[in-house]
Amino acid sequence: MATIHQEKPPIDLQVGQDTQHLGLYPGHDVMQLHEVPKFRAFPRIEGSLDLPGQGSVELPAKSEARTALGGVREWFVRKAGLKPPESIMPQKGTTLAERHPDWPQIKVSFLFSPHGSAVDMKDLPAFTADADIYLYENFDGERYRKGASQTTKSLQEWSTGDPDSTEQAIEDIKVNDRPVRGSKYEPQLRAVYGRNIAVGSIDLSKQENDQIGISKHIAEAYPIKEGFDETVDLLANRLRKQGQMQNEREAIMVGRFENEIARILKQFPELHQKSELKVAFSMGAYHTLLRHGLEEIGVNTDRQFSRQSQPNTYVYDYYNQLTRSYAYGREPSRNEKERAYAELMLSFTLNGGLDLKFQHHDALSEYKRKIVSQLTHEEIVELHDVGKIKFDSKALVPKFDAILQRKGMAPLVRSEREMIDLLMADRARAEASRAKVLADAKT
């Protein structure tokens, strides 16, 4: 019986996850995805950069700072005392094929999705069905007891299993001493078991995670102060730091991509016989910047989002919208910061005040935006005043319900089923309205 020992993750408030900033429409509860050809996420920079709590930081010379990915973040990695990534911006060649002419062509396809439940990850087995290599996210907010290599070895071992015994393996294999069946790890096991697929990871090791401090930062209590403005600013600064940490993490991942592919090709020399290697890479939907980072070093990529979201859209909650804004170098508006705080209060209310459990985290993200997008500044202050001394999520339940009632909206849902039914009804009304507009336009 194979077992992976991983620490139980904390309550994940980073539900839903995000779109491109190019597609943000402030005030709307749905953000359209827009694909922009030849989009460069990282402008050339030089000089100095003002960082919260760190003052003005001198950047490398222009010849070093080729992009924000290859310059600023490589510099941050060195500052953190970590080994600089070997190939963040390779010196020779502009594409992967030019740097590695002996390799097959490589195409990396990303699946971006929430990753808090089996429902969130249900698209993974189909996504990896025709892949030669599977890269996975090894760090999702929980602290490692073992490094990524042990998990990779276990997944690789499972890939050699008998496909006819998949269901028995799901019963036998345990994570955190709990059965895989029904957990968020079941889709991952189904994605590799009996597939003879090469498995790898370019995510942080335990040492790197500890030095950057991502797990510790995410686990810290949220700052709720008496003053509303102070609380909003503290939360925004926390998410700014979190965005910087994730940038460091993704820079490291980009930097070791080619080394991991080289390791896999050495372990599985038969892959050299293929004209093209299909790499399936599953990541939390927050991490779209990672894809741009790989494209910066000449890797051919495409992406899709989990099918649970609406067609051609992906809804990020305000929490992730704010964090991603900082990661992309955009200063959020005051309105966005206040809504992120209101959404945090709503998350505590749903999880703590109503003790609800959710499996459909992208639907939860959409629901939270539906509620929070309708709140005024004054109403967010009202909510803050309920728990500014001692945060009480149960006391926020009647406060949220009263505000929603004033607006002619339904009270907070009392179950996940009720939430999904509400969102489906909203979509049906929107579709009917759209159809009417189109019909009227033809007459």
One Martini backbone bead per residue (centre of mass of N, CA, C, O) as a GRO file, in nm:
protein
  443
    1MET     BB    1   0.091   0.040   0.028
    2ALA     BB    2   0.067   0.359  -0.070
    3THR     BB    3   0.218   0.665   0.073
    4ILE     BB    4   0.142   1.008   0.140
    5HIS     BB    5   0.293   1.267   0.325
    6GLN     BB    6   0.066   1.528   0.414
    7GLU     BB    7  -0.036   1.817   0.511
    8LYS     BB    8  -0.302   1.964   0.619
    9PRO     BB    9  -0.487   2.193   0.488
   10PRO     BB   10  -0.606   2.483   0.501
   11ILE     BB   11  -0.826   2.704   0.463
   12ASP     BB   12  -0.927   2.801   0.134
   13LEU     BB   13  -0.953   3.139   0.015
   14GLN     BB   14  -0.845   3.070  -0.288
   15VAL     BB   15  -1.098   3.080  -0.454
   16GLY     BB   16  -1.127   3.012  -0.800
   17GLN     BB   17  -0.972   3.247  -0.943
   18ASP     BB   18  -0.828   3.374  -1.259
   19THR     BB   19  -0.751   3.612  -1.500
   20GLN     BB   20  -0.679   3.841  -1.703
   21HIS     BB   21  -0.613   4.175  -1.679
   22LEU     BB   22  -0.717   4.238  -1.969
   23GLY     BB   23  -1.028   4.133  -1.854
   24LEU     BB   24  -1.112   4.358  -1.659
   25TYR     BB   25  -1.432   4.449  -1.492
   26PRO     BB   26  -1.520   4.666  -1.287
   27GLY     BB   27  -1.821   4.550  -1.114
   28HIS     BB   28  -1.816   4.281  -1.230
   29ASP     BB   29  -1.893   3.923  -1.189
   30VAL     BB   30  -1.760   3.898  -1.480
   31MET     BB   31  -1.469   3.787  -1.663
   32GLN     BB   32  -1.328   3.815  -1.953
   33LEU     BB   33  -1.152   3.642  -2.191
   34HIS     BB   34  -0.839   3.753  -2.339
   35GLU     BB   35  -0.658   3.710  -2.630
   36VAL     BB   36  -0.321   3.824  -2.677
   37PRO     BB   37  -0.108   3.871  -2.905
   38LYS     BB   38   0.211   3.886  -2.807
   39PHE     BB   39   0.217   3.894  -2.500
   40ARG     BB   40   0.398   4.094  -2.263
   41ALA     BB   41   0.433   4.075  -1.920
   42PHE     BB   42   0.751   4.189  -1.933
   43PRO     BB   43   0.897   4.467  -1.904
   44ARG     BB   44   1.141   4.672  -1.948
   45ILE     BB   45   1.396   4.747  -1.697
   46GLU     BB   46   1.524   5.007  -1.474
   47GLY     BB   47   1.688   5.095  -1.171
   48SER     BB   48   1.420   5.139  -0.948
   49LEU     BB   49   1.229   5.004  -0.660
   50ASP     BB   50   0.937   5.028  -0.476
   51LEU     BB   51   0.899   4.870  -0.157
   52PRO     BB   52   0.723   4.746   0.082
   53GLY     BB   53   0.932   4.787   0.361
   54GLN     BB   54   1.219   4.841   0.161
   55GLY     BB   55   1.214   5.057  -0.027
   56SER     BB   56   1.468   5.129  -0.241
   57VAL     BB   57   1.552   4.915  -0.512
   58GLU     BB   58   1.812   4.799  -0.678
   59LEU     BB   59   1.876   4.721  -1.000
   60PRO     BB   60   1.990   4.589  -1.248
   61ALA     BB   61   2.130   4.621  -1.518
   62LYS     BB   62   2.014   4.629  -1.831
   63SER     BB   63   2.176   4.375  -1.929
   64GLU     BB   64   2.028   4.198  -1.707
   65ALA     BB   65   1.732   4.333  -1.731
   66ARG     BB   66   1.542   4.195  -1.958
   67THR     BB   67   1.318   4.134  -1.742
   68ALA     BB   68   1.115   4.090  -1.482
   69LEU     BB   69   1.181   3.790  -1.475
   70GLY     BB   70   1.504   3.803  -1.537
   71GLY     BB   71   1.554   4.032  -1.316
   72VAL     BB   72   1.391   4.093  -1.055
   73ARG     BB   73   1.339   3.791  -0.971
   74GLU     BB   74   1.627   3.698  -0.973
   75TRP     BB   75   1.711   3.901  -0.758
   76PHE     BB   76   1.522   3.800  -0.535
   77VAL     BB   77   1.640   3.519  -0.515
   78ARG     BB   78   1.918   3.610  -0.425
   79LYS     BB   79   1.820   3.772  -0.174
   80ALA     BB   80   1.693   3.500  -0.039
   81GLY     BB   81   1.938   3.278  -0.074
   82LEU     BB   82   1.912   3.151  -0.345
   83LYS     BB   83   1.949   2.979  -0.615
   84PRO     BB   84   1.984   3.070  -0.916
   85PRO     BB   85   1.841   3.033  -1.191
   86GLU     BB   86   1.980   2.895  -1.479
   87SER     BB   87   1.717   2.965  -1.711
   88ILE     BB   88   1.543   3.224  -1.728
   89MET     BB   89   1.753   3.369  -1.953
   90PRO     BB   90   1.885   3.260  -2.205
   91GLN     BB   91   2.161   3.330  -2.409
   92LYS     BB   92   2.084   3.101  -2.617
   93GLY     BB   93   1.848   3.155  -2.794
   94THR     BB   94   1.478   3.187  -2.842
   95THR     BB   95   1.435   2.877  -2.831
   96LEU     BB   96   1.414   2.556  -2.744
   97ALA     BB   97   1.515   2.433  -3.014
   98GLU     BB   98   1.786   2.598  -3.022
   99ARG     BB   99   1.898   2.489  -2.743
  100HIS     BB  100   1.759   2.182  -2.827
  101PRO     BB  101   1.811   2.006  -3.108
  102ASP     BB  102   1.779   1.700  -2.973
  103TRP     BB  103   1.494   1.759  -2.928
  104PRO     BB  104   1.188   1.749  -2.924
  105GLN     BB  105   0.916   1.887  -2.960
  106ILE     BB  106   0.749   2.129  -2.737
  107LYS     BB  107   0.425   2.112  -2.569
  108VAL     BB  108   0.253   2.326  -2.342
  109SER     BB  109  -0.028   2.241  -2.141
  110PHE     BB  110  -0.267   2.415  -1.959
  111LEU     BB  111  -0.437   2.363  -1.641
  112PHE     BB  112  -0.670   2.578  -1.495
  113SER     BB  113  -0.755   2.545  -1.143
  114PRO     BB  114  -0.887   2.455  -0.892
  115HIS     BB  115  -0.763   2.261  -0.568
  116GLY     BB  116  -0.988   2.162  -0.321
  117SER     BB  117  -1.113   1.925  -0.507
  118ALA     BB  118  -1.238   1.684  -0.708
  119VAL     BB  119  -1.414   1.873  -0.875
  120ASP     BB  120  -1.194   2.075  -0.959
  121MET     BB  121  -1.013   1.810  -1.093
  122LYS     BB  122  -1.191   1.642  -1.310
  123ASP     BB  123  -1.027   1.721  -1.588
  124LEU     BB  124  -0.745   1.578  -1.570
  125PRO     BB  125  -0.760   1.298  -1.711
  126ALA     BB  126  -0.836   1.414  -1.993
  127PHE     BB  127  -0.594   1.612  -2.022
  128THR     BB  128  -0.369   1.357  -2.004
  129ALA     BB  129  -0.437   1.135  -2.220
  130ASP     BB  130  -0.205   1.245  -2.459
  131ALA     BB  131   0.038   1.256  -2.277
  132ASP     BB  132   0.392   1.228  -2.197
  133ILE     BB  133   0.383   1.465  -1.977
  134TYR     BB  134   0.359   1.535  -1.618
  135LEU     BB  135   0.291   1.839  -1.458
  136TYR     BB  136   0.286   1.957  -1.117
  137GLU     BB  137   0.149   2.089  -0.832
  138ASN     BB  138   0.314   2.084  -0.506
  139PHE     BB  139   0.199   2.377  -0.416
  140ASP     BB  140  -0.114   2.467  -0.209
  141GLY     BB  141  -0.044   2.593   0.104
  142GLU     BB  142   0.123   2.363   0.210
  143ARG     BB  143   0.335   2.200   0.412
  144TYR     BB  144   0.617   2.025   0.398
  145ARG     BB  145   0.761   1.701   0.473
  146LYS     BB  146   0.826   1.660   0.174
  147GLY     BB  147   0.953   1.662  -0.110
  148ALA     BB  148   0.883   1.645  -0.444
  149SER     BB  149   1.032   1.376  -0.520
  150GLN     BB  150   0.846   1.174  -0.369
  151THR     BB  151   0.589   1.232  -0.523
  152THR     BB  152   0.698   1.171  -0.802
  153LYS     BB  153   0.768   0.876  -0.746
  154SER     BB  154   0.481   0.785  -0.683
  155LEU     BB  155   0.349   0.865  -0.950
  156GLN     BB  156   0.539   0.697  -1.125
  157GLU     BB  157   0.463   0.426  -1.003
  158TRP     BB  158   0.156   0.441  -1.074
  159SER     BB  159   0.196   0.451  -1.391
  160THR     BB  160   0.273   0.121  -1.380
  161GLY     BB  161   0.011   0.022  -1.345
  162ASP     BB  162  -0.282  -0.148  -1.366
  163PRO     BB  163  -0.554  -0.032  -1.526
  164ASP     BB  164  -0.757  -0.257  -1.401
  165SER     BB  165  -0.665  -0.143  -1.086
  166THR     BB  166  -0.761   0.146  -1.020
  167GLU     BB  167  -0.991   0.115  -0.809
  168GLN     BB  168  -0.815  -0.031  -0.600
  169ALA     BB  169  -0.605   0.192  -0.567
  170ILE     BB  170  -0.805   0.405  -0.457
  171GLU     BB  171  -0.853   0.234  -0.198
  172ASP     BB  172  -0.543   0.194  -0.097
  173ILE     BB  173  -0.452   0.472  -0.130
  174LYS     BB  174  -0.288   0.723   0.076
  175VAL     BB  175  -0.359   1.050   0.221
  176ASN     BB  176  -0.321   1.136   0.530
  177ASP     BB  177  -0.454   0.855   0.607
  178ARG     BB  178  -0.646   0.875   0.352
  179PRO     BB  179  -0.849   0.822   0.120
  180VAL     BB  180  -0.862   0.908  -0.211
  181ARG     BB  181  -1.144   0.881  -0.233
  182GLY     BB  182  -1.293   1.203  -0.285
  183SER     BB  183  -1.044   1.350  -0.324
  184LYS     BB  184  -0.820   1.570  -0.477
  185TYR     BB  185  -0.630   1.309  -0.559
  186GLU     BB  186  -0.793   1.130  -0.752
  187PRO     BB  187  -0.750   1.268  -1.032
  188GLN     BB  188  -0.441   1.234  -1.025
  189LEU     BB  189  -0.437   0.928  -1.019
  190ARG     BB  190  -0.605   0.889  -1.283
  191ALA     BB  191  -0.395   1.045  -1.469
  192VAL     BB  192  -0.154   0.802  -1.416
  193TYR     BB  193  -0.272   0.531  -1.389
  194GLY     BB  194  -0.142   0.305  -1.617
  195ARG     BB  195   0.012   0.518  -1.838
  196ASN     BB  196   0.322   0.564  -1.867
  197ILE     BB  197   0.391   0.846  -1.754
  198ALA     BB  198   0.572   1.118  -1.725
  199VAL     BB  199   0.698   1.265  -1.418
  200GLY     BB  200   0.689   1.609  -1.285
  201SER     BB  201   0.866   1.892  -1.114
  202ILE     BB  202   0.912   2.271  -1.054
  203ASP     BB  203   0.874   2.316  -0.771
  204LEU     BB  204   0.913   2.367  -0.456
  205SER     BB  205   1.098   2.322  -0.202
  206LYS     BB  206   1.120   2.326   0.128
  207GLN     BB  207   1.347   2.535   0.144
  208GLU     BB  208   1.223   2.747  -0.045
  209ASN     BB  209   0.961   2.785   0.107
  210ASP     BB  210   1.090   2.876   0.376
  211GLN     BB  211   1.252   3.121   0.264
  212ILE     BB  212   1.008   3.272   0.142
  213GLY     BB  213   0.724   3.210   0.316
  214ILE     BB  214   0.440   3.116   0.209
  215SER     BB  215   0.305   2.934   0.420
  216LYS     BB  216   0.330   3.128   0.660
  217HIS     BB  217   0.173   3.361   0.534
  218ILE     BB  218  -0.101   3.212   0.479
  219ALA     BB  219  -0.138   3.117   0.793
  220GLU     BB  220  -0.187   3.383   0.884
  221ALA     BB  221  -0.358   3.604   1.037
  222TYR     BB  222  -0.593   3.829   0.993
  223PRO     BB  223  -0.616   4.181   0.991
  224ILE     BB  224  -0.828   4.307   1.252
  225LYS     BB  225  -0.931   4.630   1.297
  226GLU     BB  226  -1.092   4.905   1.401
  227GLY     BB  227  -0.999   5.033   1.151
  228PHE     BB  228  -1.089   5.030   0.830
  229ASP     BB  229  -0.848   5.144   0.668
  230GLU     BB  230  -0.632   4.977   0.811
  231THR     BB  231  -0.739   4.698   0.729
  232VAL     BB  232  -0.725   4.733   0.424
  233ASP     BB  233  -0.419   4.795   0.411
  234LEU     BB  234  -0.318   4.533   0.541
  235LEU     BB  235  -0.437   4.341   0.331
  236ALA     BB  236  -0.302   4.460   0.081
  237ASN     BB  237  -0.009   4.414   0.180
  238ARG     BB  238  -0.033   4.113   0.206
  239LEU     BB  239  -0.100   4.063  -0.101
  240ARG     BB  240   0.151   4.191  -0.212
  241LYS     BB  241   0.347   3.989  -0.083
  242GLN     BB  242   0.220   3.737  -0.206
  243GLY     BB  243   0.279   3.813  -0.499
  244GLN     BB  244   0.587   3.819  -0.468
  245MET     BB  245   0.621   3.526  -0.380
  246GLN     BB  246   0.495   3.399  -0.634
  247ASN     BB  247   0.704   3.517  -0.826
  248GLU     BB  248   0.942   3.367  -0.713
  249ARG     BB  249   0.835   3.087  -0.758
  250GLU     BB  250   0.796   3.113  -1.073
  251ALA     BB  251   1.089   3.174  -1.140
  252ILE     BB  252   1.197   2.901  -1.049
  253MET     BB  253   1.026   2.729  -1.239
  254VAL     BB  254   1.137   2.841  -1.501
  255GLY     BB  255   1.444   2.783  -1.436
  256ARG     BB  256   1.381   2.443  -1.422
  257PHE     BB  257   1.246   2.328  -1.674
  258GLU     BB  258   1.484   2.216  -1.852
  259ASN     BB  259   1.602   2.024  -1.638
  260GLU     BB  260   1.348   1.843  -1.615
  261ILE     BB  261   1.336   1.752  -1.906
  262ALA     BB  262   1.619   1.627  -1.906
  263ARG     BB  263   1.561   1.416  -1.688
  264ILE     BB  264   1.330   1.270  -1.836
  265LEU     BB  265   1.492   1.195  -2.095
  266LYS     BB  266   1.695   1.019  -1.939
  267GLN     BB  267   1.483   0.819  -1.810
  268PHE     BB  268   1.321   0.842  -2.113
  269PRO     BB  269   1.464   0.780  -2.411
  270GLU     BB  270   1.209   0.712  -2.593
  271LEU     BB  271   1.117   1.015  -2.629
  272HIS     BB  272   1.318   1.084  -2.863
  273GLN     BB  273   1.132   0.941  -3.094
  274LYS     BB  274   0.970   1.184  -3.091
  275SER     BB  275   0.859   1.475  -3.250
  276GLU     BB  276   0.648   1.526  -3.003
  277LEU     BB  277   0.593   1.671  -2.684
  278LYS     BB  278   0.340   1.630  -2.444
  279VAL     BB  279   0.266   1.876  -2.195
  280ALA     BB  280   0.105   1.844  -1.887
  281PHE     BB  281  -0.011   2.131  -1.686
  282SER     BB  282  -0.102   2.165  -1.350
  283MET     BB  283  -0.277   2.454  -1.215
  284GLY     BB  284  -0.358   2.703  -1.051
  285ALA     BB  285  -0.542   2.977  -1.163
  286TYR     BB  286  -0.342   3.198  -1.066
  287HIS     BB  287  -0.077   3.090  -1.266
  288THR     BB  288  -0.056   3.248  -1.553
  289LEU     BB  289   0.233   3.371  -1.536
  290LEU     BB  290   0.389   3.112  -1.594
  291ARG     BB  291   0.328   3.094  -1.891
  292HIS     BB  292   0.469   3.360  -1.970
  293GLY     BB  293   0.747   3.275  -1.867
  294LEU     BB  294   0.788   3.042  -2.072
  295GLU     BB  295   0.757   3.221  -2.325
  296GLU     BB  296   1.008   3.400  -2.263
  297ILE     BB  297   1.194   3.119  -2.318
  298GLY     BB  298   1.048   2.972  -2.581
  299VAL     BB  299   0.780   2.831  -2.503
  300ASN     BB  300   0.526   2.632  -2.613
  301THR     BB  301   0.183   2.738  -2.551
  302ASP     BB  302  -0.119   2.657  -2.374
  303ARG     BB  303  -0.474   2.699  -2.262
  304GLN     BB  304  -0.699   2.603  -1.990
  305PHE     BB  305  -1.003   2.582  -1.825
  306SER     BB  306  -1.220   2.479  -1.632
  307ARG     BB  307  -1.547   2.361  -1.713
  308GLN     BB  308  -1.716   2.484  -1.478
  309SER     BB  309  -1.701   2.725  -1.619
  310GLN     BB  310  -1.783   2.949  -1.822
  311PRO     BB  311  -1.788   3.017  -2.132
  312ASN     BB  312  -1.509   3.215  -2.190
  313THR     BB  313  -1.472   3.210  -1.872
  314TYR     BB  314  -1.328   3.349  -1.561
  315VAL     BB  315  -1.371   3.353  -1.207
  316TYR     BB  316  -1.250   3.581  -0.982
  317ASP     BB  317  -1.179   3.670  -0.696
  318TYR     BB  318  -1.081   3.947  -0.521
  319TYR     BB  319  -0.838   3.830  -0.383
  320ASN     BB  320  -0.696   3.736  -0.651
  321GLN     BB  321  -0.712   3.998  -0.803
  322LEU     BB  322  -0.526   4.154  -0.614
  323THR     BB  323  -0.278   3.972  -0.620
  324ARG     BB  324  -0.243   3.982  -0.933
  325SER     BB  325  -0.200   4.277  -0.962
  326TYR     BB  326   0.070   4.281  -0.816
  327ALA     BB  327   0.212   4.067  -0.993
  328TYR     BB  328   0.163   4.260  -1.260
  329GLY     BB  329   0.207   4.572  -1.156
  330ARG     BB  330  -0.079   4.663  -1.036
  331GLU     BB  331  -0.260   4.910  -0.890
  332PRO     BB  332  -0.514   4.902  -0.701
  333SER     BB  333  -0.802   5.004  -0.613
  334ARG     BB  334  -0.990   5.093  -0.351
  335ASN     BB  335  -1.234   4.925  -0.429
  336GLU     BB  336  -1.084   4.653  -0.452
  337LYS     BB  337  -0.984   4.643  -0.161
  338GLU     BB  338  -1.261   4.650  -0.022
  339ARG     BB  339  -1.376   4.395  -0.162
  340ALA     BB  340  -1.169   4.199  -0.054
  341TYR     BB  341  -1.259   4.240   0.241
  342ALA     BB  342  -1.555   4.164   0.206
  343GLU     BB  343  -1.492   3.877   0.103
  344LEU     BB  344  -1.353   3.778   0.355
  345MET     BB  345  -1.602   3.804   0.534
  346LEU     BB  346  -1.773   3.610   0.363
  347SER     BB  347  -1.597   3.361   0.396
  348PHE     BB  348  -1.620   3.344   0.704
  349THR     BB  349  -1.930   3.321   0.704
  350LEU     BB  350  -1.964   3.061   0.537
  351ASN     BB  351  -1.753   2.879   0.697
  352GLY     BB  352  -1.826   2.975   1.000
  353GLY     BB  353  -2.119   3.087   1.044
  354LEU     BB  354  -2.245   2.835   0.847
  355ASP     BB  355  -2.070   2.579   0.798
  356LEU     BB  356  -1.967   2.545   0.505
  357LYS     BB  357  -1.923   2.322   0.225
  358PHE     BB  358  -1.701   2.303  -0.063
  359GLN     BB  359  -1.645   2.188  -0.415
  360HIS     BB  360  -1.726   2.449  -0.597
  361HIS     BB  361  -1.498   2.700  -0.630
  362ASP     BB  362  -1.586   2.858  -0.885
  363ALA     BB  363  -1.876   2.906  -0.790
  364LEU     BB  364  -1.800   3.052  -0.532
  365SER     BB  365  -1.660   3.288  -0.667
  366GLU     BB  366  -1.908   3.386  -0.821
  367TYR     BB  367  -2.088   3.435  -0.574
  368LYS     BB  368  -1.912   3.642  -0.427
  369ARG     BB  369  -1.921   3.851  -0.653
  370LYS     BB  370  -2.225   3.891  -0.657
  371ILE     BB  371  -2.232   4.017  -0.375
  372VAL     BB  372  -1.988   4.226  -0.357
  373SER     BB  373  -2.057   4.402  -0.617
  374GLN     BB  374  -2.319   4.536  -0.451
  375LEU     BB  375  -2.150   4.686  -0.254
  376THR     BB  376  -2.099   4.945  -0.058
  377HIS     BB  377  -1.902   5.125   0.132
  378GLU     BB  378  -2.101   5.146   0.373
  379GLU     BB  379  -2.157   4.837   0.393
  380ILE     BB  380  -1.868   4.748   0.452
  381VAL     BB  381  -1.849   4.908   0.714
  382GLU     BB  382  -2.074   4.764   0.860
  383LEU     BB  383  -1.937   4.489   0.863
  384HIS     BB  384  -1.685   4.577   1.016
  385ASP     BB  385  -1.836   4.677   1.282
  386VAL     BB  386  -1.913   4.393   1.390
  387GLY     BB  387  -1.575   4.285   1.402
  388LYS     BB  388  -1.338   4.491   1.498
  389ILE     BB  389  -1.259   4.359   1.774
  390LYS     BB  390  -1.421   4.072   1.742
  391PHE     BB  391  -1.431   3.835   1.529
  392ASP     BB  392  -1.777   3.750   1.404
  393SER     BB  393  -1.922   3.539   1.186
  394LYS     BB  394  -2.210   3.499   1.306
  395ALA     BB  395  -2.286   3.808   1.313
  396LEU     BB  396  -2.274   3.838   0.990
  397VAL     BB  397  -2.523   3.695   0.888
  398PRO     BB  398  -2.753   3.908   0.951
  399LYS     BB  399  -2.608   4.140   0.810
  400PHE     BB  400  -2.606   4.031   0.526
  401ASP     BB  401  -2.910   3.975   0.504
  402ALA     BB  402  -3.003   4.269   0.546
  403ILE     BB  403  -2.858   4.394   0.304
  404LEU     BB  404  -2.985   4.210   0.086
  405GLN     BB  405  -3.279   4.286   0.148
  406ARG     BB  406  -3.254   4.590   0.078
  407LYS     BB  407  -3.175   4.496  -0.233
  408GLY     BB  408  -3.358   4.240  -0.319
  409MET     BB  409  -3.204   3.994  -0.213
  410ALA     BB  410  -3.094   3.708  -0.134
  411PRO     BB  411  -2.991   3.536   0.098
  412LEU     BB  412  -2.778   3.350   0.218
  413VAL     BB  413  -2.670   3.060   0.169
  414ARG     BB  414  -2.718   2.708   0.311
  415SER     BB  415  -2.593   2.575   0.043
  416GLU     BB  416  -2.450   2.453  -0.236
  417ARG     BB  417  -2.704   2.387  -0.396
  418GLU     BB  418  -2.827   2.671  -0.373
  419MET     BB  419  -2.598   2.817  -0.518
  420ILE     BB  420  -2.616   2.671  -0.792
  421ASP     BB  421  -2.911   2.736  -0.853
  422LEU     BB  422  -2.874   3.041  -0.855
  423LEU     BB  423  -2.664   3.057  -1.086
  424MET     BB  424  -2.836   2.912  -1.300
  425ALA     BB  425  -3.064   3.119  -1.299
  426ASP     BB  426  -2.893   3.358  -1.386
  427ARG     BB  427  -2.802   3.235  -1.657
  428ALA     BB  428  -3.084   3.196  -1.778
  429ARG     BB  429  -3.162   3.494  -1.776
  430ALA     BB  430  -2.926   3.596  -1.946
  431GLU     BB  431  -2.988   3.421  -2.196
  432ALA     BB  432  -3.275   3.527  -2.246
  433SER     BB  433  -3.191   3.823  -2.283
  434ARG     BB  434  -2.999   3.775  -2.520
  435ALA     BB  435  -3.207   3.647  -2.713
  436LYS     BB  436  -3.394   3.893  -2.725
  437VAL     BB  437  -3.196   4.092  -2.843
  438LEU     BB  438  -3.144   3.929  -3.104
  439ALA     BB  439  -3.438   3.919  -3.198
  440ASP     BB  440  -3.487   4.229  -3.209
  441ALA     BB  441  -3.254   4.283  -3.420
  442LYS     BB  442  -3.413   4.121  -3.661
  443THR     BB  443  -3.685   4.320  -3.663
   0.00000   0.00000   0.00000
